[in-house]
Amino acid sequence: MWYKHTPASFTAPEANERSTLVAILNSVDLRATASRINVLHYLNTTDIPVTAEMISRFVDLPLSTAYRVLTALEINRLAGVTFGRGDVTRWFRYIPGRPQYCPACGQSLHVEYN
């Protein structure tokens, strides 16, 4: 049976998850802005790497803000980036020490970060 992986729809984080996300952002010296919290929450809820355009649309952010947030998360090792066919950039939640791969295509996602 073929299972199609689709991006998660966005729902705002609940109060307890929001405090966890704030603590994660503060642990790497990032200010916990609403856009950073929402993007990190979205990356936590989806099981496939997603494009910045998808994040922008689902989280309801300007595309430029989505790219800035994703770049800040990547620099601080909270998000990772992978390049697919046609050089499509996709982002995922990077968690050190956990093998990560795309369930849709099986591509390993953590090689460049180890």
N, C-alpha and C positions, 0 to 999 in steps of 0.2 A: 504494500500500500504506500502510495506517495503522499508525503505530508508537506504542505506548502507553508513555509515560515513567512509570517507577515509581521511588520513592525507593530509594536504594541500601541494602542491608543493612549493618549495622555490623560492622566488624572493627577491632580495636585497631590503632593505627598501629605500624609496625615501628620499630626503634630509630633508623634514619637519618631516617625521616620525623618521628618524635617530636622529635628534636633540631632539625629544621627548624621545626616548629611552636613549640617552645619559643623559638627565636630570633625568630620572627615576633611572638610575644606579648611577649617582652622588648623588642623594638624600639619598641613603643608603651607601654612601662612598665606592662604588665599582668603580674601574677604568673602563672606557668605552673602552674596547678592541673590536676589530672587531669580535672575536668569541662570546663574551658576547652579543654584539648588535645583531648579527645574530641569536643566540639561543633565545634571548628574543623576537625578531621579529617573529621567527617561532612559538614560543608558543602563541604569540598574534594572529596569523593567523589561527591556527588549532582549531577546536572545540571539539576535543577528546584528552584524555590523550595519549601520545606517549612514546615509549621506547627510551632510550638513543641511542640504535643502529639505530633507525629510524632517530633521530635527527642528529646523526653523518653522516648518509648517505645523508639525504636531504640537510644539511647545508654544507656538504663536510668538515668535521672536523675529526681528529683522534678520535677514541672512548674514549681514555683516556682524551682528552681535553673536549669532550662533557660531560663526567662525572664530571670533575672538575668545569666546568661552571655551570652545573645544581646544583651541591652541593653548590656553592657560591650563586646562585640565591635562593635556598631553605633556606639557613641559613639566608639570608636577607629578607625572606618572599616575594620574587617576583615570586617564583615557588613553587608548591606543588608536593607531591609524593603520589601515591596511589598504593596499592598492589592488584593485581588481582589474578585470579585462577593460581595455580602453582607458587605462589610468583613472578609473573612477575611485575617488577617495571615500572610504567608509570608516566610520568611527565606532568604537566599542568600549565597554567599561573594562579597564585593565585592572586586574587584581593579582599582585605579585605572588608567586609560588603556586598558582593554579594554572594547570594547562588549559589553554584557551584555543578554541577552534570555532569556525562557523558551522553550525548544525545544518545549514542549507547546502553548503558545498564541500565541507570537510577541510577547508584550508586552515592551516595552523596560523594563529594570530600573534603568538607571543615571541616568535623567534628573534625579532630585532630588538627586543627589550631585555633579553637575558644576558 
